[in-house]
């Protein structure tokens, strides 16, 4: 049996079962509550989280747990293995019936994701990666794009960030393509549907952990805005901005970010 095969199987099962909950609410329509400014939560988020937690805890009771919809505990910081979960990344898209959201699970060992699964229940598309074993989408191998020049790059961008004007300075320098949640952007990037994505806005670990492995195992690169690798299961879950690319564009995009938004990487 290959490394992390059982963990991958559990992650895929949990993603699909949580996805079935999300899909049911997606068809019925939901009411949202506000956890904070521009941060909605629905019954789909909470029920999907409960299902994932039950499945993972039953199979791996000694592992740590970090999820957007579970109160955090410092207990996870002492664990070598931690599951980092977002039961519904893209709640705003979900509410608006934009089919660009994901159920996300990642297993982190000593700060590095080793299993990553993202599932879009609206399209029945399951993206999965295991450290050193590549990325697949519904079982088929996935690879990042081969675009090598920054002006040619299709960069997947946040609609909400665009509404705030955060992408105005980049338009004309790259091809900005408005796309759903950050987890969905990373998942799609791993298939070559876009060349890069980045954000100058802080993101929580659960938003980007599974997608980081998907991109890396598909041949791409993910770093912070200073070009350093991301390390997960940190005491503070909110990470400064990040960039993911096909790898060939990474240095050029970091330089562009530094030109347009000096100091963003520090």
C-alpha positions as CSV (number, residue, x, y, z in Angstrom):
1,X,0.0,0.0,0.0
2,X,1.4,3.4,-1.0
3,X,2.1,6.1,1.7
4,X,-0.9,7.9,3.1
5,X,-3.3,5.6,1.1
6,X,-5.7,5.2,4.0
7,X,-5.6,8.9,4.9
8,X,-6.4,9.8,1.3
9,X,-9.3,7.4,1.1
10,X,-10.8,8.8,4.3
11,X,-10.3,12.4,3.1
12,X,-12.0,11.6,-0.2
13,X,-14.9,9.8,1.5
14,X,-15.3,12.7,3.9
15,X,-15.2,15.3,1.1
16,X,-17.8,13.5,-0.9
17,X,-20.1,12.9,2.1
18,X,-19.8,16.5,3.2
19,X,-20.3,17.5,-0.4
20,X,-23.6,15.7,-0.5
21,X,-24.8,17.8,2.4
22,X,-23.6,21.0,0.6
23,X,-25.2,19.9,-2.7
24,X,-28.6,19.3,-1.0
25,X,-28.6,22.8,0.5
26,X,-27.3,24.3,-2.8
27,X,-30.4,22.9,-4.5
28,X,-32.8,24.0,-1.8
29,X,-31.5,27.5,-1.0
30,X,-30.2,28.6,2.4
31,X,-30.2,31.4,4.8
32,X,-26.9,32.7,6.0
33,X,-25.8,34.2,9.3
34,X,-22.8,36.5,9.7
35,X,-19.8,35.4,11.7
36,X,-18.2,38.7,11.0
37,X,-18.1,41.5,8.4
38,X,-18.5,39.9,4.9
39,X,-18.1,36.4,6.5
40,X,-21.3,34.4,6.2
41,X,-22.0,30.9,7.5
42,X,-24.8,28.5,6.6
43,X,-26.2,25.3,7.9
44,X,-24.4,23.6,5.0
45,X,-21.0,24.8,6.5
46,X,-21.9,23.5,9.9
47,X,-23.4,20.1,9.0
48,X,-20.6,19.4,6.5
49,X,-18.0,20.2,9.2
50,X,-19.7,17.9,11.7
51,X,-19.7,15.0,9.1
52,X,-16.0,15.5,8.2
53,X,-15.0,15.7,11.9
54,X,-16.9,12.6,12.8
55,X,-15.3,10.5,10.0
56,X,-11.8,11.8,10.6
57,X,-11.9,11.5,14.4
58,X,-13.2,7.9,14.1
59,X,-10.3,6.8,11.8
60,X,-7.5,8.9,13.3
61,X,-8.3,9.8,16.9
62,X,-4.7,10.7,17.8
63,X,-4.5,13.4,15.1
64,X,-5.0,17.1,15.7
65,X,-7.8,19.1,14.1
66,X,-8.1,22.7,12.8
67,X,-11.3,23.8,11.0
68,X,-12.9,27.1,10.1
69,X,-16.1,25.9,11.8
70,X,-14.7,24.4,15.0
71,X,-13.4,26.4,18.0
72,X,-9.6,26.3,17.8
73,X,-7.5,24.6,20.5
74,X,-3.8,24.9,21.1
75,X,-3.8,21.1,21.6
76,X,-3.2,20.7,17.8
77,X,0.2,22.5,18.1
78,X,1.6,19.5,20.0
79,X,0.5,17.0,17.4
80,X,2.8,15.8,14.6
81,X,-0.2,15.2,12.4
82,X,-3.1,17.7,12.0
83,X,-6.1,17.8,9.8
84,X,-6.8,21.2,8.4
85,X,-10.4,21.6,7.1
86,X,-12.7,24.0,5.4
87,X,-16.1,22.3,5.1
88,X,-17.2,25.0,2.5
89,X,-14.7,27.4,1.1
90,X,-16.7,29.9,-1.0
91,X,-19.8,30.3,1.1
92,X,-20.5,33.6,-0.7
93,X,-20.4,31.9,-4.0
94,X,-22.5,29.0,-2.6
95,X,-25.2,31.5,-1.5
96,X,-25.2,33.3,-4.8
97,X,-25.4,30.0,-6.8
98,X,-22.0,30.5,-8.4
99,X,-20.6,26.9,-8.7
100,X,-17.1,27.8,-7.7
101,X,-16.7,26.5,-4.1
102,X,-15.0,23.5,-2.5
103,X,-15.0,21.2,0.5
104,X,-11.4,21.1,1.6
105,X,-9.4,18.6,3.7
106,X,-5.6,18.4,4.2
107,X,-3.4,16.3,6.4
108,X,-0.3,18.1,7.6
109,X,2.7,16.4,9.1
110,X,5.2,18.7,10.8
111,X,4.0,21.8,9.0
112,X,3.8,20.3,5.5
113,X,0.6,19.1,3.7
114,X,1.0,15.4,2.7
115,X,-2.6,14.7,1.7
116,X,-4.9,17.3,0.1
117,X,-8.5,16.9,-1.2
118,X,-10.8,19.5,-2.6
119,X,-14.3,18.6,-3.8
120,X,-16.7,20.8,-5.8
121,X,-20.1,19.2,-5.2
122,X,-21.8,21.5,-7.8
123,X,-19.7,19.9,-10.6
124,X,-18.9,16.6,-8.9
125,X,-15.2,17.3,-9.4
126,X,-12.8,15.8,-6.9
127,X,-9.2,17.1,-6.8
128,X,-6.7,14.9,-4.8
129,X,-3.0,14.9,-4.1
130,X,-0.5,13.0,-2.0
131,X,3.0,14.2,-1.3
132,X,5.3,12.7,-4.0
133,X,2.5,11.0,-5.9
134,X,1.0,13.8,-8.1
135,X,-2.4,15.4,-8.4
136,X,-5.5,13.8,-10.0
137,X,-8.9,15.2,-10.8
138,X,-11.6,12.5,-10.8
139,X,-8.8,10.0,-11.2
140,X,-7.1,11.6,-14.2
141,X,-3.6,13.1,-13.8
142,X,-3.5,16.9,-13.6
143,X,-0.7,19.3,-14.5
144,X,-0.2,23.1,-14.2
145,X,0.0,25.2,-17.4
146,X,3.3,26.0,-19.3
147,X,2.8,29.7,-19.7
148,X,6.2,31.4,-19.3
149,X,5.7,35.1,-19.8
150,X,4.0,37.3,-17.2
151,X,2.1,39.5,-19.7
152,X,0.5,36.3,-21.1
153,X,-0.5,35.0,-17.7
154,X,-4.1,34.3,-16.9
155,X,-4.3,35.1,-13.1
156,X,-7.4,33.9,-11.2
157,X,-8.6,36.8,-9.0
158,X,-11.2,37.3,-6.2
159,X,-14.4,39.0,-7.1
160,X,-14.6,40.7,-3.8
161,X,-11.1,41.9,-4.0
162,X,-11.8,43.2,-7.5
163,X,-14.9,45.1,-6.2
164,X,-12.6,46.8,-3.7
165,X,-10.3,47.9,-6.5
166,X,-7.4,45.7,-5.4
167,X,-6.8,44.3,-8.9
168,X,-7.0,47.6,-10.8
169,X,-3.3,48.1,-10.8
170,X,-2.7,44.6,-12.2
171,X,-5.1,44.9,-15.1
172,X,-3.2,45.4,-18.3
173,X,-0.1,43.8,-16.7
174,X,-1.7,40.3,-16.6
175,X,-5.0,38.8,-17.8
176,X,-7.2,39.0,-14.7
177,X,-9.9,36.3,-14.6
178,X,-12.5,36.6,-11.9
179,X,-13.0,33.2,-10.2
180,X,-14.6,31.8,-7.0
181,X,-13.1,31.0,-3.7
182,X,-9.4,30.7,-3.1
183,X,-9.6,27.0,-2.6
184,X,-11.4,26.7,-5.9
185,X,-8.8,28.9,-7.6
186,X,-5.9,26.7,-6.3
187,X,-7.7,23.5,-7.4
188,X,-8.4,24.8,-10.9
189,X,-4.8,26.1,-11.1
190,X,-3.6,22.6,-10.6
191,X,-5.4,21.5,-13.8
192,X,-3.9,24.3,-15.9
193,X,-7.2,26.3,-16.0
194,X,-5.3,29.5,-15.3
195,X,-1.6,30.2,-14.8
196,X,-1.5,31.7,-11.3
197,X,-3.4,33.2,-8.5
198,X,-2.3,35.5,-5.7
199,X,-3.8,37.6,-2.9
200,X,-2.4,40.5,-0.9
201,X,-5.2,39.9,1.6
202,X,-4.5,37.5,4.6
203,X,-6.0,34.1,4.3
204,X,-6.5,31.4,7.0
205,X,-4.7,28.1,6.8
206,X,-7.9,26.2,6.1
207,X,-8.5,28.3,2.9
208,X,-5.2,27.4,1.3
209,X,-3.7,24.2,2.8
210,X,-5.3,21.5,0.6
211,X,-4.9,23.7,-2.5
212,X,-1.2,24.2,-1.8
213,X,-0.5,20.5,-2.1
214,X,-2.7,20.2,-5.2
215,X,-0.7,22.9,-7.0
216,X,2.7,21.6,-5.9
217,X,2.0,18.0,-6.8
218,X,0.8,19.2,-10.2
219,X,4.1,20.8,-10.9
220,X,3.5,24.3,-9.6
221,X,4.8,26.5,-6.8
222,X,3.1,28.1,-3.7
223,X,4.8,30.6,-1.4
224,X,4.2,33.7,0.7
225,X,4.7,37.1,-0.9
226,X,8.4,37.0,0.1
227,X,8.8,33.8,-1.9
228,X,9.1,31.5,1.2
229,X,7.3,28.2,1.4
230,X,4.1,28.1,3.5
231,X,4.3,26.3,6.8
232,X,1.0,25.1,8.3
233,X,-0.4,24.4,11.8
234,X,0.9,27.7,13.2
235,X,-0.4,29.3,16.4
236,X,-1.9,32.1,14.4
237,X,-4.0,30.6,11.6
238,X,-4.3,33.8,9.6
239,X,-1.4,33.8,7.1
240,X,-0.3,36.9,5.2
241,X,-1.0,37.0,1.4
242,X,0.1,34.2,-0.8
243,X,1.0,33.4,-4.5
244,X,0.5,30.2,-6.4
245,X,1.7,29.7,-10.0
246,X,2.8,27.1,-12.6
247,X,6.3,27.7,-11.3
248,X,7.7,29.3,-14.5
249,X,5.9,32.5,-13.7
250,X,6.6,32.7,-10.0
251,X,9.7,35.0,-9.9
252,X,8.2,37.4,-12.5
253,X,4.9,37.6,-10.6
254,X,6.7,38.2,-7.3
255,X,8.6,41.1,-9.0
256,X,5.4,42.5,-10.4
257,X,3.7,42.4,-7.0
258,X,6.7,44.1,-5.4
259,X,6.5,46.8,-8.1
260,X,2.8,47.4,-7.8
261,X,2.5,46.9,-4.1
262,X,5.9,47.6,-2.6
263,X,6.5,46.0,0.8
264,X,3.6,43.5,0.5
265,X,6.0,40.6,0.9
266,X,7.3,41.8,4.3
